[in-house]
Amino acid sequence: MTLEQKTEKIENFIQDNNLSFKEGERNNNYTILIGYMLYLGITNEDEAFKIVSNIIPEAEEYEDEFLHRIFPYARNNHYENFWEKSSTKDIYTY
């Protein structure tokens, strides 16, 4: 999958699931988004952040948190596995 295809898939996921990255929702929704990105095979932090910052302009303000806290934690704890469950499709559109 090309970077453009990945970006489109992530953008659709954000829109389809009404994810907001405003204060108070940001940490939870970044965690959801990162788990989904890992599920898609996007395991490189820099690539993931490049995709997200192309879609969510304000993401650059949270680059350190995204790259050095949330993304590694989700990857190390296999958050991609959540997306393999059939029950997840009842909760999220993807």
Legacy VTK file of the C-alpha trace (Angstrom):
# vtk DataFile Version 3.0
C-alpha trace
ASCII
DATASET POLYDATA
POINTS 94 float
0.000 0.000 0.000
1.413 3.414 -0.951
1.640 6.332 1.455
-1.212 7.997 -0.445
-3.411 4.895 -0.089
-2.604 4.620 3.612
-3.398 8.292 4.113
-6.744 7.924 2.345
-7.641 4.847 4.397
-6.773 6.636 7.660
-8.636 9.776 6.619
-11.745 7.723 5.835
-11.444 5.928 9.171
-11.300 9.246 11.050
-14.324 10.615 9.178
-16.383 7.411 9.295
-15.917 7.137 13.054
-16.222 10.845 13.842
-12.895 10.943 15.658
-12.092 14.343 17.114
-8.668 15.451 18.273
-9.781 18.309 20.475
-8.598 18.603 24.051
-10.352 16.045 26.233
-10.784 13.571 23.355
-7.342 13.630 21.811
-5.522 10.958 23.847
-8.305 8.382 23.537
-8.802 9.006 19.827
-5.074 8.959 19.057
-4.913 5.602 20.836
-7.802 4.277 18.732
-6.233 5.649 15.564
-2.789 4.254 16.315
-4.203 0.807 17.057
-5.958 0.880 13.697
-2.779 2.048 11.961
-0.845 -0.837 13.510
-3.591 -3.181 12.292
-3.001 -1.839 8.769
0.693 -2.624 9.120
1.876 0.936 9.737
4.468 0.182 12.401
6.973 2.957 11.809
6.368 5.937 14.099
7.659 8.510 11.628
5.511 7.177 8.788
2.482 7.083 11.084
3.041 10.644 12.217
3.548 11.853 8.644
0.184 10.368 7.683
-1.583 11.810 10.723
-0.051 15.280 10.374
-1.176 15.410 6.722
-4.752 14.781 7.842
-4.837 16.585 11.197
-2.889 19.862 11.003
-2.929 20.433 14.771
-1.230 17.053 15.292
2.166 18.731 15.044
1.538 20.287 18.466
1.427 16.775 19.945
4.251 15.179 17.963
6.316 14.280 21.024
3.360 12.678 22.828
2.321 10.808 19.681
5.773 9.550 18.702
7.328 8.902 22.065
4.472 7.890 24.308
1.255 6.703 22.649
2.588 5.010 19.510
5.315 2.917 21.202
2.953 1.933 24.008
0.271 0.768 21.565
2.804 -1.107 19.435
4.453 -2.798 22.434
1.061 -3.866 23.787
-0.246 -5.146 20.431
-3.178 -2.771 20.061
-3.546 -3.992 16.487
-5.064 -7.217 17.856
-8.208 -5.361 18.922
-9.037 -4.734 15.256
-8.933 -8.435 14.424
-11.949 -9.184 16.633
-15.298 -9.471 14.873
-16.962 -7.522 17.702
-14.834 -4.485 16.862
-16.732 -4.107 13.590
-19.861 -3.519 15.679
-18.174 -0.503 17.251
-16.110 1.030 14.435
-16.414 1.391 10.686
-13.363 0.119 8.783
LINES 1 95
94 0 1 2 3 4 5 6 7 8 9 10 11 12 13 14 15 16 17 18 19 20 21 22 23 24 25 26 27 28 29 30 31 32 33 34 35 36 37 38 39 40 41 42 43 44 45 46 47 48 49 50 51 52 53 54 55 56 57 58 59 60 61 62 63 64 65 66 67 68 69 70 71 72 73 74 75 76 77 78 79 80 81 82 83 84 85 86 87 88 89 90 91 92 93
